[in-house]
Amino acid sequence: MSALLSGPGGASSAPSIDVPWALTDEQVAWREAVATFADKVIAPVAAQNFISGRFPADLVPQIGELGLFGIRVSAERGGSGGGVTDMALAIEQLARVDGSTAGTVQVQAANAACLESIGSEEQVGHIIPRAASGKCFVAFGLTEPSGGSNARNMRTVARRAEGDWIINGAKQYITNSGTPFSEYVVLFAVTSEGTTAGKHEISAFLVPLDAPGVVVGPGYDKLGFRASDTRQLYFDDVRLPASAMLGEPGTGYGAAMETLRWSRVMVSALSTGLAQGCLDETVALVKVRESFGRRLGDHQHIAFMCAEIAAMVSTCRLLTYDAAWKADHGLPYELEASVAKFTSSELLNRVTYRATQLHGGQGLMLDTPVARFFADARVQTIIEGTSEMQRLLISRGLGL
Ligand SMILES: Cc1cc2nc3c(=O)[nH]c(=O)nc-3n(C[C@H](O)[C@H](O)[C@H](O)COP(=O)(O)OP(=O)(O)OC[C@H]3O[C@@H](n4cnc5c(N)ncnc54)[C@H](O)[C@@H]3O)c2cc1C
């Protein structure tokens, strides 16, 4: 039994199934480095930032130094050229202590990689190294007030005017769009007028957040991911040169979906980390807290609830690294990414319910890690395609 259960990452991690078959020695060392950083630097300030809803700008340089923002950017452009697995390992370890920081890193690392994949040297060559180090944040502007699930039904429009582009519209729930580091948004907009709704040609643009006509709204006061930065963006006759378009006309939607596809593996990793954090906290608690003259963990019902949590954490991890391994080995992984994202985020919500229950009144106190993880769990079934959208994608995989 103990050979299977080895407690991946973090000095005080409770045992759950690890994935040694999927990892190289370098990846194991990388995971350990991020786990140590998470325990020493992120964990001590996580509760305070969550309660105050404060974006921890002071931590960004250290996160950048560790190379977390540039994991998926090429080495030539200042990143480490890592794969999906490398990034998932880091996101899992950050989330084990703090969902908000994991979310901030996940979005910036994904957006830096997205920008590198769709921008030309002239357009993004000077931005990518700064994005990879965290000196410049790039947001991802897809979701609109009219709805995020049906992303194709977009209202933000870019029209041609004397060789330039004029952009009008609004985006909502955009992560990392108003931090002290936020400089650009990769904006998705309709570039074909007069086509049927839902069949628009959608293109990607690199929009400076300080361009005339761009308004960055105030930060949302959120339930989960409270210490991450999320805002509404408005575009009122924003005039950009022709060179602002990233890639060919009409390729924006495909680029957005490609980023979302592998980012789903990251949400699965993030959910795994939050679930492991719940397991760690709960096992530690039930080993010392007593009721009816016995440790909580000596009551079989409670021991069994912990066993269920460990089984769910293990399921999340196995699905995450299966999808990540396939992505890194050039195998089809779209179905795996959806199954992992859907299952991990849904299981996480069961895990956080049990963990807060086993903490009793303590589990409802905002400075308790499991209370934060409970709130952050609600985010995971919504972002990067809701659970309903994952069911849709998985059912399509069944030919339905
Ligand atoms: C913290 C946070 C950060 C985010 N960051 C970003 C970001 O950086 N960039 C970005 O572009 N977006 C971002 N989002 C937006 C996120 O991707 C959307 O919230 C998500 O896609 C859902 O869209 P919606 O909120 O408009 O819900 P809706 O699309 O309005 O859906 C509402 C409900 O209806 C369900 N539903 C919709 N259609 C169907 C259907 N056909 N069948 C069954 N059920 C259906 C949905 O599953 C959901 O439960 C973020 C959101 C959050 C909460």
The ligand as an ORCA input file, in Angstrom:
! r2SCAN-3c Opt
* xyz 0 1
  C     -12.368     34.011    -11.688
  C     -12.654     33.974    -13.149
  C     -11.630     34.281    -14.048
  C     -11.885     34.291    -15.422
  N     -10.881     34.666    -16.281
  C     -11.155     34.789    -17.608
  C     -10.164     35.301    -18.520
  O      -9.034     35.597    -18.129
  N     -10.516     35.452    -19.817
  C     -11.749     35.137    -20.286
  O     -11.992     35.312    -21.481
  N     -12.712     34.638    -19.457
  C     -12.442     34.476    -18.127
  N     -13.414     34.011    -17.270
  C     -14.730     33.738    -17.795
  C     -15.112     32.259    -17.813
  O     -14.427     31.604    -18.830
  C     -16.647     32.224    -17.997
  O     -17.222     32.668    -16.786
  C     -17.158     30.834    -18.340
  O     -16.766     30.457    -19.631
  C     -18.706     30.783    -18.278
  O     -19.260     31.830    -19.015
  P     -20.395     32.748    -18.328
  O     -19.910     33.168    -16.997
  O     -20.762     33.809    -19.280
  O     -21.622     31.782    -18.083
  P     -22.771     31.407    -19.160
  O     -22.135     31.042    -20.452
  O     -23.783     32.506    -19.157
  O     -23.393     30.104    -18.522
  C     -24.274     30.164    -17.386
  C     -24.644     28.717    -17.006
  O     -25.373     28.111    -18.082
  C     -24.726     26.902    -18.475
  N     -24.916     26.715    -19.921
  C     -24.674     27.608    -20.906
  N     -24.976     27.072    -22.095
  C     -25.420     25.802    -21.868
  C     -25.887     24.724    -22.683
  N     -25.934     24.833    -24.018
  N     -26.254     23.564    -22.078
  C     -26.193     23.429    -20.739
  N     -25.750     24.405    -19.913
  C     -25.380     25.580    -20.466
  C     -23.257     27.111    -18.096
  O     -22.594     25.859    -17.971
  C     -23.416     27.825    -16.766
  O     -23.693     26.885    -15.761
  C     -13.165     33.963    -15.892
  C     -14.178     33.641    -14.990
  C     -13.944     33.635    -13.637
  C     -15.046     33.300    -12.696
*
